């Protein structure tokens, strides 16, 4: 197949003027050779660093442990972990919330300077501590911080074919002479092409994207926005018959997906353009597979058991004190035996309080047990990480020794002889296949080649042709019967500057609940009963993020109660929705 030369495009990242007030401060703590304990000098430096950068704002602390090159790889990994852990415990004792700490260790793999002298090695025996603070004036700044460089800009020559490669893996092949002015005249000056990639939940929130078409729920496989204008600022469009070829990556491709479009990304229109799964060649066979008959090498088996992953203890739930008004209610004037009913209500309330007191006693005991278990778990987790690294290294060594063994060497010589015969036959079949392919390969196969995607890679991408500058969404309708739908209501004290979303755990879907100012409620109709989802609301108060996170459990007894949180916790929550189930 004839190779095409791509025009190299220059990616220019830009960000909005709307920025959160973020500051970063860093210090480096040095250690003695083969030691992980903090020296008096190091402790003083770390203490002074914390005092200098005390803040009431939202913050995050990153700890990263390192060593010099003396000692084995496994030993240095453990040493860097111990050093990072030593600093972490120091910070916790000084009042740093453990939830705000990001912890990492790299052993000898990331030296500050080459390990060629004692002076350089001293610099490499270190733990780097970074404090990042955040201050948000509104929820727009909070949303932008989730994906600050969400739009990339590329300067391209419209007279040539261009391949756009996004930072998150999106690829767009633009044919030459694709752009025209509004009057249809061909564009000849350079074009500024903009690409926004929204493939994760934090991207959806950052760009205000939802997954619905009118009143129908959609399941997304990824969204992008494409826009273009000349470098002088003149608007352009894609000419008819000059379709771009778009590839959106997704490790968990699903069937029955199609292309949707939108102007702003909150409501999508179907284009009735399905996305096919495979590259097809007109009437021609697939690439020949080499036959490996009669070839079998001895199988390597590593019998040493892999270390078991420690189980994290379950968090203890604090009991809720019963509310008196829930038991002692107003008795209508027309009811008989009011005193008896009042006494019965009081008795029920007292029993509830008694049960609550017992739960509190058990709760306090269980909290202490939980703390002890967590302490043991953390120690076990560190031991597990080191033991796993050690297990992997021993497995590699054992595999190398296995390949040197006489039985394997003998079998390998036989394998090489048979393989040489099979390879010669395979090359003849491939040459014949390529001769036919050059004549019969269809246009789609050529496009995949120019996109730089192999057949296997295409299986992890949604690939389609498109010729409109807009938001594009790879979706499919979520089908359900009327009896499978329900209405979700979230009550609140007052409608404020906030955003209330429903995020689904097992499908790529996100909805925004509709506010009702008269009733102080947020409402979402057409919610699928069988899907696991959460209500996720957020706002900004006094420069800090506030969230409400509530599992949808079918009770429909939801109230918008906010708690103060950290920006790092919000990122952690959203990352849970971008696991293997969505890809």
C-alpha positions as CSV (number, residue, x, y, z in Angstrom):
1,X,0.0,0.0,0.0
2,X,1.3,3.3,-1.0
3,X,2.6,5.3,2.0
4,X,1.6,8.9,2.5
5,X,3.7,11.5,4.2
6,X,1.9,13.3,7.0
7,X,2.3,17.0,7.6
8,X,3.6,17.5,11.1
9,X,1.3,19.8,13.0
10,X,2.3,22.0,15.8
11,X,0.2,21.6,18.9
12,X,-0.3,24.8,20.9
13,X,-2.0,24.2,24.3
14,X,-4.0,27.2,25.6
15,X,-6.1,27.8,28.6
16,X,-8.9,30.0,29.5
17,X,-8.5,33.3,31.3
18,X,-10.8,31.8,34.0
19,X,-8.2,30.2,36.3
20,X,-8.2,28.9,39.8
21,X,-5.6,30.6,42.0
22,X,-3.1,27.8,42.3
23,X,0.3,28.0,44.0
24,X,3.0,25.4,44.3
25,X,5.8,25.3,46.8
26,X,8.5,22.6,47.0
27,X,11.3,21.5,49.3
28,X,13.8,18.7,49.3
29,X,14.8,16.7,52.4
30,X,18.2,14.9,52.4
31,X,19.1,11.6,54.2
32,X,22.2,9.9,55.4
33,X,23.5,6.9,53.5
34,X,21.4,3.8,54.0
35,X,19.2,5.6,56.5
36,X,15.5,6.5,56.5
37,X,15.3,8.4,59.7
38,X,15.0,12.2,59.6
39,X,18.1,14.0,60.9
40,X,17.6,17.0,63.3
41,X,18.5,19.3,60.4
42,X,16.0,17.7,58.1
43,X,13.2,17.8,60.7
44,X,13.9,21.5,61.4
45,X,13.9,22.3,57.6
46,X,10.6,20.4,57.1
47,X,9.0,22.0,60.1
48,X,10.0,25.4,58.9
49,X,8.7,24.7,55.4
50,X,5.3,23.7,56.9
51,X,5.1,26.9,59.0
52,X,6.0,29.1,56.1
53,X,3.3,27.6,53.9
54,X,0.4,27.2,56.4
55,X,-2.8,27.9,54.7
56,X,-6.6,27.8,55.3
57,X,-7.1,27.1,51.6
58,X,-7.6,23.8,49.9
59,X,-4.3,22.1,49.5
60,X,-2.6,18.9,48.5
61,X,0.8,17.5,49.6
62,X,2.9,15.3,47.3
63,X,5.7,13.1,48.8
64,X,8.2,11.3,46.6
65,X,11.0,9.2,48.0
66,X,14.4,8.5,46.3
67,X,17.8,6.9,46.9
68,X,21.3,6.9,45.3
69,X,22.5,4.0,43.2
70,X,24.3,2.1,46.0
71,X,22.6,-1.1,46.9
72,X,20.3,-3.4,45.0
73,X,17.2,-2.3,43.2
74,X,14.9,-4.0,45.6
75,X,16.8,-2.7,48.6
76,X,16.6,0.9,47.3
77,X,12.9,0.6,46.6
78,X,12.3,-0.3,50.2
79,X,14.6,2.4,51.4
80,X,12.9,5.1,49.4
81,X,9.5,3.8,50.6
82,X,10.7,4.0,54.2
83,X,12.0,7.6,53.7
84,X,8.8,8.7,52.2
85,X,6.8,7.0,55.0
86,X,9.0,8.7,57.6
87,X,8.2,12.2,56.1
88,X,4.5,11.3,55.8
89,X,4.3,10.4,59.5
90,X,6.1,13.6,60.4
91,X,3.6,15.6,58.4
92,X,0.7,13.8,60.0
93,X,2.0,14.5,63.5
94,X,2.3,18.2,62.5
95,X,-1.4,18.2,61.6
96,X,-1.5,17.5,57.9
97,X,-4.6,15.5,57.0
98,X,-3.6,12.1,55.6
99,X,-6.3,12.3,52.9
100,X,-4.5,15.3,51.4
101,X,-1.2,13.4,51.0
102,X,-0.2,11.9,47.6
103,X,2.5,9.2,48.3
104,X,5.1,7.8,45.9
105,X,8.6,6.2,46.0
106,X,11.0,5.5,43.1
107,X,14.1,4.0,44.6
108,X,17.2,4.8,42.5
109,X,15.2,5.2,39.2
110,X,14.9,9.0,39.2
111,X,18.1,10.6,40.4
112,X,18.4,14.4,40.6
113,X,22.0,14.2,39.4
114,X,24.2,11.4,37.9
115,X,25.5,9.0,40.6
116,X,29.1,9.6,39.8
117,X,30.4,11.3,43.0
118,X,29.7,11.4,46.7
119,X,28.3,14.9,46.4
120,X,25.8,13.9,43.7
121,X,24.8,10.8,45.6
122,X,24.1,13.0,48.7
123,X,21.6,15.1,46.6
124,X,19.9,11.9,45.3
125,X,19.2,10.6,48.8
126,X,16.1,12.7,49.2
127,X,12.4,13.0,49.7
128,X,10.7,15.8,47.6
129,X,7.7,17.5,49.3
130,X,5.4,19.7,47.3
131,X,2.5,21.7,48.6
132,X,-0.2,22.8,46.1
133,X,-2.9,25.2,47.2
134,X,-6.2,25.9,45.5
135,X,-8.6,28.8,45.8
136,X,-11.8,28.9,43.8
137,X,-14.1,31.9,43.4
138,X,-16.9,30.0,41.8
139,X,-17.9,26.6,40.4
140,X,-16.7,27.5,36.9
141,X,-13.1,27.8,38.2
142,X,-13.5,24.4,40.0
143,X,-14.8,22.8,36.8
144,X,-11.9,24.3,34.8
145,X,-9.3,23.0,37.2
146,X,-10.5,19.5,36.5
147,X,-9.1,19.7,33.0
148,X,-7.2,23.0,32.7
149,X,-5.7,22.4,29.2
150,X,-8.8,20.7,27.7
151,X,-8.5,22.4,24.3
152,X,-5.5,22.0,22.0
153,X,-4.8,24.2,19.1
154,X,-2.9,23.1,15.9
155,X,-1.7,25.3,13.0
156,X,-2.1,23.3,9.7
157,X,-1.6,23.8,6.0
158,X,-5.0,23.2,4.4
159,X,-3.4,22.4,1.0
160,X,-2.0,19.2,2.4
161,X,-3.4,16.2,4.2
162,X,-3.0,16.6,8.0
163,X,-3.1,14.1,10.8
164,X,-4.2,15.6,14.2
165,X,-3.1,13.6,17.3
166,X,-4.8,14.7,20.5
167,X,-3.1,14.4,23.9
168,X,-5.6,11.7,25.0
169,X,-5.3,9.6,21.9
170,X,-7.9,11.0,19.5
171,X,-6.8,11.0,15.9
172,X,-8.3,13.0,13.0
173,X,-7.3,12.6,9.4
174,X,-8.1,15.8,7.4
175,X,-7.9,15.5,3.6
176,X,-6.1,18.2,1.6
177,X,-8.2,21.1,0.4
178,X,-11.0,20.3,2.9
179,X,-11.6,23.8,4.2
180,X,-13.7,26.4,2.5
181,X,-14.8,29.9,3.5
182,X,-18.5,30.5,4.1
183,X,-19.0,31.5,0.4
184,X,-17.5,28.1,-0.7
185,X,-14.2,29.5,-1.8
186,X,-11.2,27.2,-1.1
187,X,-9.1,28.2,1.9
188,X,-5.4,28.8,1.1
189,X,-4.0,30.4,4.2
190,X,-3.0,28.4,7.3
191,X,-5.9,27.2,9.5
192,X,-6.0,27.1,13.3
193,X,-7.7,23.7,14.2
194,X,-8.9,23.2,17.7
195,X,-9.6,19.9,19.4
196,X,-11.3,19.3,22.8
197,X,-11.1,15.7,24.1
198,X,-13.7,14.6,26.7
199,X,-13.2,11.0,27.4
200,X,-13.5,10.9,31.2
201,X,-16.1,12.0,33.8
202,X,-13.9,14.9,34.9
203,X,-13.8,16.1,31.3
204,X,-17.6,15.8,31.1
205,X,-18.0,18.0,34.2
206,X,-15.3,20.5,33.1
207,X,-17.0,21.1,29.7
208,X,-20.6,20.9,31.0
209,X,-21.4,17.8,29.0
210,X,-24.4,15.5,29.5
211,X,-25.5,12.3,27.9
212,X,-29.1,12.7,26.8
213,X,-31.0,13.2,23.5
214,X,-34.3,15.0,24.3
215,X,-35.7,12.8,27.1
216,X,-33.7,9.7,26.2
217,X,-30.6,8.5,28.1
218,X,-27.4,8.0,26.1
219,X,-24.4,5.8,26.9
220,X,-21.3,7.5,25.6
221,X,-18.0,6.1,24.3
222,X,-16.3,9.5,24.2
223,X,-17.0,13.1,23.2
224,X,-14.9,15.6,21.3
225,X,-15.3,19.1,20.0
226,X,-13.7,20.3,16.8
227,X,-13.5,23.8,15.5
228,X,-11.5,25.7,13.0
229,X,-10.8,29.2,11.6
230,X,-8.1,30.8,9.5
231,X,-5.1,32.2,11.4
232,X,-6.4,35.6,10.5
233,X,-9.7,34.8,12.2
234,X,-12.0,34.1,9.2
235,X,-14.7,31.3,9.8
236,X,-14.4,28.2,7.7
237,X,-16.3,25.0,7.1
238,X,-15.6,21.4,5.8
239,X,-16.4,21.1,2.1
240,X,-19.0,18.4,1.0
241,X,-17.3,15.2,0.0
242,X,-14.2,16.0,2.1
243,X,-15.0,14.0,5.2
244,X,-12.5,13.9,8.1
245,X,-11.8,10.4,9.5
246,X,-12.1,10.4,13.3
247,X,-10.7,7.8,15.7
248,X,-11.8,8.0,19.4
249,X,-10.0,5.6,21.7
250,X,-12.0,3.3,24.0
251,X,-10.6,0.1,25.5
252,X,-14.1,-1.3,26.0
253,X,-15.7,-0.9,22.6
254,X,-19.4,-1.6,22.5
255,X,-21.8,-2.5,19.6
256,X,-24.6,-0.5,18.2
257,X,-22.8,2.9,18.7
258,X,-23.6,5.8,16.4
259,X,-22.6,9.4,15.9
260,X,-24.4,12.3,17.6
261,X,-23.8,16.0,17.4
262,X,-24.5,19.1,19.5
263,X,-23.8,22.8,19.6
264,X,-22.9,23.0,23.3
265,X,-22.9,19.3,24.5
266,X,-25.9,19.2,26.9
267,X,-28.4,17.7,24.4
268,X,-27.5,15.5,21.4
269,X,-29.1,14.9,18.0
270,X,-28.7,11.5,16.3
271,X,-27.1,11.6,12.8
272,X,-28.3,8.0,12.1
273,X,-24.7,7.2,11.2
274,X,-23.7,3.8,12.7
275,X,-20.1,3.0,13.6
276,X,-18.9,-0.3,12.0
277,X,-16.4,-2.5,13.8
278,X,-13.9,-3.9,11.3
279,X,-11.8,-2.7,8.4
280,X,-13.2,-4.4,5.3
281,X,-11.5,-5.3,2.1
282,X,-13.6,-5.6,-1.0
283,X,-13.8,-9.3,-1.9
284,X,-10.3,-10.0,-0.5
285,X,-9.0,-12.3,2.2
286,X,-7.6,-11.2,5.5
287,X,-3.9,-11.0,6.2
288,X,-2.4,-14.5,6.2
289,X,-1.7,-16.1,9.6
290,X,1.6,-17.9,10.0
291,X,1.1,-21.6,10.7
292,X,2.9,-22.9,13.8
293,X,2.1,-26.6,13.6
294,X,4.5,-29.0,15.2
295,X,6.1,-26.2,17.2
296,X,6.0,-26.5,20.9
297,X,8.5,-25.3,23.5
298,X,8.7,-26.4,27.1
299,X,6.3,-24.3,29.2
300,X,7.8,-22.2,32.0
301,X,5.9,-22.6,35.3
302,X,6.8,-20.5,38.3
303,X,5.5,-22.3,41.4
304,X,6.2,-19.8,44.0
305,X,2.9,-18.2,45.1
306,X,2.4,-14.5,44.5
307,X,1.9,-12.5,47.7
308,X,-1.7,-12.0,48.6
309,X,-3.2,-8.5,48.4
310,X,-4.1,-7.3,51.9
311,X,-7.8,-6.6,52.5
312,X,-8.6,-3.0,53.6
313,X,-10.6,-2.9,56.8
314,X,-14.2,-1.7,56.4
315,X,-14.9,1.8,57.8
316,X,-17.1,2.0,60.8
317,X,-20.4,3.9,60.3
318,X,-21.3,6.4,63.0
319,X,-24.9,5.9,64.3
320,X,-27.4,8.8,63.7
321,X,-29.2,10.2,66.7
322,X,-33.0,9.8,66.4
323,X,-34.8,13.0,65.9
324,X,-37.6,13.7,68.5
325,X,-39.9,15.2,65.8
326,X,-39.8,12.0,63.9
327,X,-41.5,10.1,66.8
328,X,-43.5,12.8,68.7
329,X,-45.8,14.2,66.1
330,X,-48.7,16.6,66.4
331,X,-52.0,14.8,67.2
332,X,-55.1,16.1,65.4
333,X,-57.7,17.7,67.7
334,X,-60.4,15.2,66.8
335,X,-58.4,12.2,67.9
336,X,-59.5,10.3,71.1
337,X,-57.1,9.4,73.9
338,X,-54.6,12.0,73.1
339,X,-52.6,11.5,76.3
340,X,-52.3,7.7,75.6
341,X,-51.1,8.4,72.1
342,X,-48.6,11.0,73.3
343,X,-47.3,8.5,75.9
344,X,-46.9,5.8,73.3
345,X,-45.0,8.2,71.0
346,X,-42.7,9.2,73.9
347,X,-42.1,5.6,74.8
348,X,-41.1,4.8,71.2
349,X,-38.8,7.8,71.1
350,X,-37.1,6.7,74.4
351,X,-36.6,3.2,73.1
352,X,-35.0,4.7,69.9
353,X,-32.7,6.8,72.1
354,X,-31.8,3.7,74.2
355,X,-30.9,1.8,71.0
356,X,-28.9,4.8,69.8
357,X,-26.9,4.9,73.1
358,X,-26.0,1.2,72.8
359,X,-24.9,1.7,69.2
360,X,-22.7,4.7,70.3
361,X,-21.0,2.5,72.8
362,X,-20.4,-0.2,70.2
363,X,-19.3,2.4,67.7
364,X,-16.6,3.8,70.0
365,X,-15.3,0.3,70.6
366,X,-15.4,-0.5,66.9
367,X,-13.6,2.8,66.0
368,X,-10.7,1.8,68.2
369,X,-10.6,-1.7,66.6
370,X,-10.8,0.0,63.1
371,X,-7.8,2.2,63.9
372,X,-5.8,-0.8,65.1
373,X,-6.7,-2.7,61.9
374,X,-5.9,0.2,59.7
375,X,-2.5,0.6,61.3
376,X,-1.8,-3.1,60.7
377,X,-3.2,-2.8,57.2
378,X,-0.8,0.1,56.3
379,X,2.2,-1.9,57.5
380,X,0.9,-5.0,55.7
381,X,0.4,-2.9,52.5
382,X,3.9,-1.7,52.5
383,X,5.2,-5.2,53.1
384,X,3.0,-6.4,50.2
385,X,4.4,-3.9,47.7
386,X,7.9,-4.8,48.5
387,X,7.2,-8.5,48.5
388,X,5.4,-8.3,45.2
389,X,8.4,-6.4,43.6
390,X,10.7,-9.1,45.0
391,X,8.5,-11.9,43.7
392,X,8.5,-10.4,40.2
393,X,12.2,-10.0,40.1
394,X,12.7,-13.6,41.3
395,X,10.3,-14.8,38.6
396,X,12.3,-13.0,35.9
397,X,15.6,-14.6,37.2
398,X,13.9,-18.1,37.3
399,X,12.6,-17.6,33.7
400,X,16.1,-16.7,32.5
401,X,17.6,-19.8,34.2
402,X,14.8,-22.0,32.7
403,X,15.8,-20.8,29.2
404,X,19.4,-21.8,29.9
405,X,18.5,-25.4,30.9
406,X,19.5,-28.3,28.5
407,X,15.9,-29.5,27.9
408,X,14.8,-26.1,26.8
409,X,17.9,-25.5,24.6
410,X,17.4,-28.8,22.9
411,X,13.7,-28.0,22.2
412,X,14.6,-24.5,21.0
413,X,17.0,-25.9,18.3
414,X,14.2,-28.1,17.0
415,X,11.9,-25.2,17.1
416,X,14.2,-23.0,15.1
417,X,14.5,-25.6,12.3
418,X,10.7,-26.1,12.0
419,X,10.1,-22.3,12.3
420,X,12.5,-21.6,9.4
421,X,10.5,-23.9,7.1
422,X,7.2,-22.4,8.2
423,X,8.5,-18.8,7.8
424,X,9.6,-19.4,4.2
425,X,6.1,-20.7,3.4
426,X,4.5,-17.8,5.2
427,X,6.5,-15.2,3.3
428,X,5.3,-16.6,0.0
429,X,1.7,-16.3,1.1
430,X,2.3,-12.7,2.4
431,X,3.9,-11.6,-0.9
432,X,0.9,-13.0,-2.8
433,X,-1.5,-11.3,-0.4
434,X,0.2,-8.0,-0.7
435,X,0.1,-8.1,-4.5
436,X,-3.6,-8.6,-4.4
437,X,-4.1,-6.0,-1.6
438,X,-2.4,-3.3,-3.7
439,X,-5.1,-3.8,-6.3
440,X,-8.2,-4.4,-4.1
441,X,-7.7,-2.7,-0.8
442,X,-10.7,-0.3,-0.3
443,X,-10.5,3.3,0.7
444,X,-11.2,2.6,4.4
445,X,-8.2,0.3,4.6
446,X,-6.0,3.1,3.2
447,X,-7.5,5.6,5.7
448,X,-6.6,3.3,8.6
449,X,-3.1,3.1,7.4
450,X,-2.8,6.9,7.2
451,X,-4.3,7.3,10.6
452,X,-1.5,5.0,11.9
453,X,-3.9,2.4,13.2
454,X,-3.4,-1.3,12.7
455,X,-6.4,-3.8,12.6
456,X,-5.8,-4.6,16.3
457,X,-5.6,-0.9,17.3
458,X,-8.8,-0.1,15.4
459,X,-10.6,-2.6,17.7
460,X,-9.8,-0.2,20.5
461,X,-11.1,2.9,18.7
462,X,-14.4,4.2,17.4
463,X,-13.6,5.1,13.8
464,X,-16.0,7.1,11.5
465,X,-16.1,9.8,8.8
466,X,-17.5,13.3,9.6
467,X,-17.6,16.7,8.0
468,X,-19.1,19.1,10.5
469,X,-17.3,21.4,13.0
470,X,-19.2,20.8,16.3
471,X,-19.4,18.7,19.4
472,X,-19.3,15.0,18.4
473,X,-20.4,12.2,20.6
474,X,-20.1,8.4,20.1
475,X,-23.3,7.1,21.7
476,X,-26.0,4.6,21.8
477,X,-29.5,4.9,23.2
478,X,-30.1,3.3,26.6
479,X,-33.3,1.3,26.1
480,X,-35.7,0.6,29.0
481,X,-39.5,0.0,29.5
482,X,-41.7,2.6,31.1
483,X,-42.0,0.3,34.2
484,X,-38.3,0.4,34.6
485,X,-38.2,4.2,35.0
486,X,-38.5,6.2,38.2
487,X,-38.4,9.8,39.3
488,X,-35.5,10.9,41.5
489,X,-36.1,13.9,43.8
490,X,-33.4,15.7,45.8
491,X,-34.7,18.1,48.5
492,X,-32.8,21.2,49.5
493,X,-33.2,24.2,51.8
494,X,-32.7,26.6,49.0
495,X,-31.6,26.5,45.3
496,X,-28.1,28.1,45.2
497,X,-25.2,28.5,42.8
498,X,-24.5,24.8,42.6
499,X,-24.6,21.8,40.2
500,X,-26.4,18.6,40.9
501,X,-25.5,15.6,38.7
502,X,-26.4,11.9,38.5
503,X,-23.4,9.8,37.5
504,X,-23.8,6.1,36.5
505,X,-21.3,3.5,37.7
506,X,-21.5,0.9,35.0
507,X,-22.4,2.9,31.9
508,X,-20.8,6.1,30.5
509,X,-23.7,8.3,31.4
510,X,-24.1,11.6,33.2
511,X,-27.3,13.7,33.8
512,X,-28.0,17.0,35.5
513,X,-31.0,17.2,37.8
514,X,-33.5,20.0,37.1
515,X,-34.1,22.6,39.8
516,X,-37.6,23.6,41.0
517,X,-37.3,26.9,42.8
518,X,-40.9,26.8,44.1
519,X,-40.5,23.5,45.9
520,X,-36.7,23.7,46.6
521,X,-36.2,20.4,44.9
522,X,-34.0,19.0,42.2
523,X,-35.8,16.4,40.0
524,X,-34.7,13.9,37.4
525,X,-37.3,11.8,35.5
526,X,-36.8,8.7,33.4
527,X,-34.1,7.3,35.8
528,X,-33.4,3.5,35.1
529,X,-34.1,1.6,38.3
530,X,-31.7,-1.3,37.6
531,X,-28.6,0.9,37.1
532,X,-26.2,1.8,40.0
533,X,-25.7,5.6,40.2
534,X,-24.9,8.4,42.6
535,X,-26.0,11.9,43.1
536,X,-23.0,14.2,43.0
537,X,-23.4,17.9,43.8
538,X,-20.8,20.5,44.2
539,X,-20.4,24.2,44.9
540,X,-17.8,26.7,46.2
541,X,-17.9,28.4,49.6
542,X,-15.1,30.7,50.9
543,X,-12.8,29.6,48.2
544,X,-13.2,25.9,49.0
545,X,-15.1,23.1,47.3
546,X,-18.1,21.6,48.9
547,X,-19.8,18.3,47.8
548,X,-22.8,16.1,48.4
549,X,-22.2,12.5,47.4
550,X,-25.2,10.1,47.8
551,X,-25.8,6.6,46.5
552,X,-29.2,6.2,44.8
553,X,-30.7,3.4,46.8
554,X,-34.4,3.5,45.7
555,X,-35.6,5.2,48.9
556,X,-36.1,8.6,47.2
557,X,-35.4,10.2,50.5
558,X,-32.5,12.4,49.5
559,X,-31.5,15.8,50.9
560,X,-28.8,18.1,49.6
561,X,-26.3,18.2,52.6
562,X,-22.9,19.5,51.7
563,X,-19.6,18.7,53.4
564,X,-16.3,20.5,52.9
565,X,-13.8,18.5,50.8
566,X,-10.6,18.8,49.0
567,X,-9.8,19.1,45.3
568,X,-7.8,15.9,45.4
569,X,-10.7,14.0,46.9
570,X,-13.0,15.3,44.1
571,X,-10.5,14.0,41.5
572,X,-10.4,10.7,43.3
573,X,-14.2,10.3,43.4
574,X,-14.5,11.0,39.6
575,X,-11.6,8.7,38.7
576,X,-13.7,5.8,40.2
577,X,-16.2,6.2,37.3
578,X,-13.5,5.7,34.6
579,X,-12.5,2.2,35.4
580,X,-12.4,-1.0,33.3
581,X,-16.1,-1.1,32.8
582,X,-16.0,2.0,30.6
583,X,-12.4,1.6,29.4
